[in-house]
Amino acid sequence: MKSGAQSAAAAAPTTSATSMSSRPRSASLSAPRRSSAGKNDGGARVRVAVRLRPRNAEELVADADFPDGVELQPELKRLKLRKNNWDSETYQFDEVFPDTASQKRVYEVVAKPVVESVLDGYNGTVMAYGQTGTGKTYTLGKLGEEDCADRGIMVRALEDIMADTNPENDTVCVSYLQLYMESIQDLLAPERDNIPIAEDPKTGDVSLPGATLIQLKNYKSFIGLLQTGEANRVAANTKLNTESSRSHAVLLVYIKKHVKAKESSNENGSRNSRAPVIRRSKLLIVDLAGSERVDKSGSEGITLEEAKFINLSLTALGKCINALAENSPHVPTRDSKLTRLLRDSFGGSARTSLITTIGPSPRHRGETASTILFGQRAMKVENMLKLKEEFDYKSLCRRLEADLDKLIVENERHVKAVVDAEEELHDKLNEARSRVAEAEGKLASALGEMSLERSRYQKDTEELRRQALHHVNDIKSLEKKLEENAAGLNSQKEREIHAERIKHEEEITNLADNYKRQNLNLSEQLQIERTLRLQLEEELSAVRSSSKQVPEQCVADQLTELKERLDKERLTRENLELELRMLQNKENYSTGSTEAIKEKQNEEILNLKKKLDEESKQRKKREEEIRNLRYQLAQSNEDAEIKRIEKGGSGRSSFGSDSPLNLHRPNILRDTINGQRATIAKLFEQVGLQKILSLLESEDADVRVHAVKVVANLAAEEANQEKIVEAGGLKSLLVLLGNSEDETIRRVAAGAIANLAMNEKNQELIMGQGGITLLATTANEAEDPQTLRMVAGAIANLCGNETLQVKLRDEGGIKALLGMVRTRHPDVLAQVARGIANFAKCESRAVSQSGHRVGRSLLIEDGALPWIVANANNESSPIRRHIELALCHLAQHEVNARDLATGGALWELVRISRECSREDIRNLAQKTLNASSVFQAELRRLHVSY
């Protein structure tokens, strides 16, 4: 019996085929129908490949003296079929595989384009055709259990499909059938027999409602289904093949894939959301039973009946392909159930690839020629591809409703926040206006009182000058009398007394000169007070024109200090009057005995010296109080030098804020600082650094105070820092910080150390000499906000060195920073925030670059996180900026994410990503939130978007 392919091929001319050109679209296996879902994407010809099977053991013996019946030319994609030893026919195909071709290459060339097209939403078919025993089942259905390289097209196709689909949104279902003796049977449920074929009257799609449809969860479950199906497939032993398939096997893969909708913007700038798209496609992998000649296969009995039905169905398929290739108006698709199942594969809307398998033996030249001609006819068939997709309007509606609800909630929150903010700003504005008016009134009354006090002070000073002149005249008259008395001395005893009187007169002259100098100093002090009055008047006008007013407490402190200073000036004036009265009584020295005069003179001289020393101390104390008063007034405005310390600048800060000339206005402050630096530089050149440093160990507290201020100003210049360290200045400053009980010395010493700590080399020296321990001790003991500000600035600079972080934490640096927040002073808090930001930044950089630490942040371990979260939205801009930066750096390390989420920092990060005024910090927060899986999971759990 001839095969169906041979009889179909006999109806067509058997001329040699060359490369095929594109043909007009052929008639479909059914009448043309318009699909309700999908769109036409153009024609696609059936792709045909030829695969040659290697010789088996029988052929190696029987055909040992004969050459192969075919000659392959893979590089030219053609083969030659030998008629005899000197003549052959040449055929061109889309691909030609020799007997050495691997399963992977066959899959990638024949089936993979079809699989990719199916994943894009098109139907597809892969089919194997050929003589029995030529390797169709091996090519398509080999499981590759022993050798993975032997896996066939079915296994590899499902691997790619499962890899490209999402189990959460997409579904992949399979059915495995066989057409046995014109009866469709379910290989996964053998009890289901004679399954009917149903056709959709509108779309023309073919379905099998009675077949088992199993949804795949993973690749292993599919292998189990294939094993079950192969076990139920009918096979028999013939002369041509020991395991000859007696049925046509069809694997149907149904894919439902969701495509993410794209958003587009209209002319108004609003977004239009498209409905999600669902693509439904189908893949058929058909393993046709082999065509055979009964006289060669030796079929009899039931195998003979099976061979009849196989050849009949293949004949019907060949007739349909011939009709399609010749553009016949009628295609006999209903002659067989096989052609009904494949009506979409040939001439329909599916992408189809056909692989024809042939053997090398010249004894089966007729079957080989029939197979080749079948492939040639199939290459002339064209299909019209259609995309199978539809819109998922229900899911779009659900998503839009959820987005609308979120927008409504966010809008309500935003409106409420705006209203609250406006009310709060209105209240603050009214309060500020009332305070400004009250401060202006108090300042005006204070200036009036100061004017009256100064006028009285001027009158008293003039009176003192007149009295001093009168006393000088009295002294001169006394000198004349003494000279007259000296002329009358005749005895040796009188000469000795005269000598003593001369000595006493010299002392009196020195005292008079001292009083003159003191009067000059008082005049200079009066001039300074006048200058201060003019400055205060200028400050009052500046206060009235500026929105930033001098605080009430600062004005009250100024009035109190000025009153105290005037009281001290009155006391000084009274002391001078008393001393002048004592000088008037010097005339009595000439009367009385010489010994009494000497004792009285010595006693008065000692008393005068004591009063002068006391007056000198009072004057220094008064000058110090005046400097403190002006320093407190200067704190109400922005100090450019202090700002550079807070930012960790170039080290150009000066600690000359205790100078009496440190005024509000920046130009006056700059002139004052420049003048101080010029004076200190001149002193440095004349005296020498070593001499200045030696004064730090002076027993006189005033000397130590002035010396440490000079060193602090020198340390503000980067050029002097190395000289100070080499000369032992750093060690001396640390000793002063640890041993001194004077608050001024400790404050200025801490400021000098902060200046030196801006240099990385000096940071290591400070840590090596126990500097962090001394700074931590000072932070715990001191209560003065300015001292704590300097200490916090020094620790903040040390926090910027990533190599010293562990040591700094072990010696109590972080705990010292956190302890200083007890003052609640904004300048101290700004330095603490800067230190935490420097520490977090260096810690993040060290982890990202070298991976030194794998645990959580040292800041979190020392309990800094609650304070950071509490001050992340501080009203002070410097504090808020440093804390926001510290939070972003802490969040970059994934091991800190859980602590940040539980500690409330996640919400601050979300706020920073939305509201931070600085774009770099806002972008860093957004990047950190996107990169952290912990944050993403927490935000999804709480349904929060940012």
KARAJO-V696022 format. One record per run of one state. SS is the DSSP state (2 for helix, 1 for strand, 0 for the rest). FROM is the first residue (numbers start at 1). LEN is the number of residues. Records with the same first field share a line. If there is no record, write none. Layout:
# KARAJO-V696022
SS: FROM-LEN, FROM-LEN
This chain:
# KARAJO-V696022
0: 1-3, 11-29, 46-1, 53-4, 63-7, 77-1, 83-5, 93-2, 98-5, 120-4, 132-4, 142-6, 151-2, 165-6, 181-2, 187-11, 200-6, 208-6, 216-3, 233-2, 237-7, 246-2, 260-3, 266-5, 274-2, 288-3, 292-2, 298-4, 326-7, 336-1, 342-9, 359-3, 379-3, 387-2, 488-4, 546-6, 591-3, 635-5, 647-9, 659-7, 688-1, 698-3, 716-2, 727-2, 740-3, 757-3, 769-2, 782-3, 799-3, 811-2, 824-2, 851-7, 862-3, 871-6, 892-2, 903-2, 916-3, 932-1, 942-5
2: 4-7, 57-6, 74-3, 103-17, 136-6, 148-3, 153-12, 219-14, 294-4, 302-24, 333-3, 337-5, 362-17, 393-95, 492-54, 552-39, 594-41, 640-7, 656-3, 666-22, 689-9, 701-15, 718-9, 729-11, 743-14, 760-9, 771-11, 785-14, 802-9, 813-11, 826-25, 858-4, 865-6, 877-15, 894-9, 905-11, 919-13, 933-9
1: 40-6, 47-6, 70-4, 78-5, 88-5, 95-3, 124-8, 171-10, 183-4, 198-2, 206-2, 214-2, 235-2, 244-2, 248-12, 263-3, 271-3, 276-12, 291-1, 351-8, 382-5, 389-4
